[in-house]
Amino acid sequence: MPLFICDGCGCVENTATSDFWIQRREGLPDRRCSKCRTGKWHDRFPQRPYAGQKVIWPPRASITSSFQSRSMWIASASGIAACGGPR
């Protein structure tokens, strides 16, 4: 199943455990993981930042920007949830 990088928090999400395809069909410019869209991670697998996995989103040209999101996500492990707000 295809993976994508969340434009909100930089974690890697599966298109089958999120509404990725609905977001695409609606023409939304960003793709958000289940936690960024609903406030709750699905727990089918652990929430982790992008670490070089093969992804279908974002397009190759913008993957470098997701490294900035990854750094932000890792820094958030010190007490602030990846998608904002205290744990």
Summary of the structure (lengths in Angstrom):
residues: 87
radius of gyration: 12.0
end to end distance: 29.1
largest distance: 35.6
contacts: 224
relative contact order: 0.25
helix: 36%
strand: 13%
